[in-house]
Amino acid sequence: MDDSEYESLPTEKVTVHLAAGAMAGVMEHCVMYPVDCVKTRMQSLRPHPNAVYKSIGDALTTMVKKEGLFTPLRGMNVVAIGAGPAHAFYFSTYEATKKFLNGNQDTYNPVSHGLAGICATVFHDGAMNPVEVIKQRMQMYGSPYRSVLHCIRTVLHEEGFRAFYRSYTTQLSMNIPFQSLHFTVYEYARETLNPSRGYDPKTHVIAGATAGAVAAAVTTPLDVAKTLLNTQEREAVCLVGKQEGHAYLDGMVMAFRSIYRLRGFSGYFQGVQARVLYQMPSCAICWSVYEFFKHFLHLTEKETTDYELTVA
């Protein structure tokens, strides 16, 4: 297959990006879920004495020994359900916006790639924010929720529907720069490693991992704030929220203020190692799976078209 065919034809087919994006999202989140669980716990500002870990390996070992084999997977089912459609719209929006801004020219353009990433993020986060809230509450040490459904019912009853979007603006504030940087670095790395822009698994892995690591490190403070708003850690709420007359921590400004009061400047980089080590393979997996299915679906479609032309 010609390299130009791989890049150009799929951009005309939204269904290709929807299907490839859904596969990529489910694979990325499920494969790396145990590390994501560790990251959430390491970002805790007032961790339980039994949930203080020296490293990612120590965290996983301790969780399995003290809390059970499947503890690192708590909440994964809601992510598996939500990640598919969210990533389907994420990638299809990115490709459509990139194509529109580039005027159908498949060239490296950091501005158009960054703007396309922003548009994709707005749609993605709208779908994934409730999933993130449920997931992170299930992941915390001593989580009171028996199941995903119990978590949903309890949060709705005690905090209302707004609780599922309490961190949305913070999530966007984190993910817009994250994805802008992520897509820009990925496209630049891919252009550098593979100027022909054809399907090359090694290039997609390296470019994806590099983009994920850079974007993750830069946006860690915002991720810590998002985690705090999603989990509503009891001590943080008591020490900061109630002092200011709030029943819950609400908004990015309050989250940042709470982090500084509880942990100082270092609090903004809680779990940075786990976040980078999570995002590197996650982004490598995501881009590799996405590009593979994009390639595979294009080949399948091309073979079908060729067969129909031959028969005709």
MORAPE-V77028 format. One record per residue. N is the residue number from 1. PSI is psi in degrees with one decimal (NA if undefined). D_FIRST is the distance of its C-alpha to the first C-alpha in whole Angstrom. Layout:
n = (N	N)
psi = (PSI	PSI)
d_first = (D_FIRST	D_FIRST)
This chain:
n = (1	2	3	4	5	6	7	8	9	10	11	12	13	14	15	16	17	18	19	20	21	22	23	24	25	26	27	28	29	30	31	32	33	34	35	36	37	38	39	40	41	42	43	44	45	46	47	48	49	50	51	52	53	54	55	56	57	58	59	60	61	62	63	64	65	66	67	68	69	70	71	72	73	74	75	76	77	78	79	80	81	82	83	84	85	86	87	88	89	90	91	92	93	94	95	96	97	98	99	100	101	102	103	104	105	106	107	108	109	110	111	112	113	114	115	116	117	118	119	120	121	122	123	124	125	126	127	128	129	130	131	132	133	134	135	136	137	138	139	140	141	142	143	144	145	146	147	148	149	150	151	152	153	154	155	156	157	158	159	160	161	162	163	164	165	166	167	168	169	170	171	172	173	174	175	176	177	178	179	180	181	182	183	184	185	186	187	188	189	190	191	192	193	194	195	196	197	198	199	200	201	202	203	204	205	206	207	208	209	210	211	212	213	214	215	216	217	218	219	220	221	222	223	224	225	226	227	228	229	230	231	232	233	234	235	236	237	238	239	240	241	242	243	244	245	246	247	248	249	250	251	252	253	254	255	256	257	258	259	260	261	262	263	264	265	266	267	268	269	270	271	272	273	274	275	276	277	278	279	280	281	282	283	284	285	286	287	288	289	290	291	292	293	294	295	296	297	298	299	300	301	302	303	304	305	306	307	308	309	310	311	312)
psi = (135.6	141.0	-39.1	-31.6	-40.7	-42.0	-38.5	-46.1	-43.9	-27.6	-16.2	-14.5	99.4	-35.7	-32.3	-46.2	-34.6	-48.7	-47.2	-40.4	-41.1	-45.9	-44.5	-42.6	-45.9	-45.5	-47.8	-51.9	-38.5	-42.8	-39.9	10.0	-43.7	-37.7	-35.6	-38.2	-43.3	-44.1	-45.1	-44.4	-36.8	-19.5	-2.1	133.3	-25.9	70.5	148.6	145.6	-29.6	-2.2	34.4	119.8	148.5	-30.1	175.8	-43.3	-43.4	-39.6	-48.0	-42.5	-46.2	-42.9	-44.1	-43.2	-45.4	-26.0	-8.2	155.7	-37.3	7.8	-43.8	-8.4	4.2	127.4	-2.4	-29.7	-38.4	-32.4	-41.4	-35.6	-42.1	-30.4	-34.3	-62.4	-35.9	-45.2	-27.7	-48.1	-31.2	-54.2	-38.6	-38.2	-42.9	-49.4	-42.4	-42.7	-42.2	-44.3	-43.4	-46.3	-31.1	-4.9	39.5	8.2	123.0	73.2	159.4	120.7	98.0	-32.8	-49.1	-36.9	-39.5	-44.9	-38.0	-38.3	-38.3	-47.6	-43.6	-37.7	-40.7	-45.2	-43.5	-47.5	-30.2	-35.9	-34.9	-15.6	-46.7	-36.7	-42.1	-42.0	-50.0	-47.2	-49.0	-31.1	-32.7	-29.3	-26.8	150.3	136.9	24.3	128.9	-1.1	129.7	-29.3	174.5	-44.7	-38.8	-39.5	-46.6	-47.6	-43.4	-45.9	-43.4	-42.3	-43.7	-31.7	-12.5	169.8	-30.7	-25.9	-29.8	-13.1	16.3	-31.6	10.3	-45.9	-37.6	-40.4	-45.4	-41.0	-29.4	-48.4	-26.2	-51.8	-35.7	-52.1	-34.3	-47.8	-41.8	-52.6	-39.3	-46.1	-41.4	-49.0	-37.4	-45.4	-40.1	-40.9	-38.6	-45.0	-27.7	75.6	-27.6	-19.0	24.6	176.9	118.2	98.5	-43.0	-42.2	-43.3	-36.6	-51.2	-46.4	-41.5	-44.7	-42.8	-46.9	-42.4	-42.7	-47.1	-49.7	-37.3	-45.2	-43.5	-34.9	13.1	-45.0	-39.2	-33.0	-37.3	-43.0	-41.6	-43.6	-41.4	-42.9	-35.0	-41.6	-24.2	56.8	131.2	-47.2	-37.8	-41.0	-43.6	-43.5	-32.7	-54.9	-50.7	-27.0	-32.1	9.5	25.9	137.2	-25.7	157.1	128.7	117.8	156.1	-39.5	-46.2	-37.1	-45.6	-39.0	-40.8	-42.8	-44.7	-40.6	-36.8	-36.4	-1.9	-165.3	-35.4	-22.9	-26.8	-14.3	26.2	128.2	19.6	-38.1	-45.8	-36.6	-45.0	-44.0	-21.2	-45.9	-32.5	-60.2	-32.0	-48.6	-34.8	-44.7	-46.5	-50.6	-38.7	-46.7	-42.8	-49.5	-34.6	-49.5	-32.4	-44.4	-47.4	-46.4	-34.6	-42.9	-44.5	-44.6	-40.1	-41.7	-39.9	-44.0	-44.2	-40.3	-43.8	-37.9	-37.4	-44.1	-41.5	NA)
d_first = (0	4	6	9	7	7	11	12	11	13	16	17	17	20	20	17	19	22	21	19	22	24	23	23	26	28	26	27	31	32	30	32	35	38	37	38	41	42	41	43	46	46	46	50	52	55	54	56	57	55	52	52	49	49	45	42	43	47	46	44	46	49	48	47	51	53	51	49	46	44	45	42	40	43	41	38	38	38	35	33	34	34	31	28	29	30	27	25	27	27	23	23	25	24	21	23	25	23	21	25	26	24	24	20	20	17	20	22	25	27	30	27	25	29	30	27	28	32	31	29	32	34	33	32	35	37	36	36	39	41	39	40	43	44	41	43	47	46	45	48	51	53	51	54	51	51	48	45	47	50	49	48	51	53	51	52	55	56	54	53	50	50	49	46	45	47	45	42	43	43	40	39	40	39	35	35	35	33	30	31	31	28	25	27	27	23	21	23	23	19	19	21	20	16	16	13	13	9	10	13	15	18	18	18	21	23	22	23	26	28	27	29	32	33	33	35	38	38	39	41	44	43	41	45	46	44	45	48	48	46	49	52	53	57	59	57	58	61	62	60	59	63	64	63	64	60	60	56	54	52	50	49	52	54	51	51	55	55	53	55	58	57	55	55	53	51	51	48	46	47	44	42	40	39	38	36	35	34	32	30	28	28	26	24	23	23	20	18	19	18	15	14	15	13	10	11	13	10	8	12	12	10	11	14	14	13	16	18	17	18	21	22)
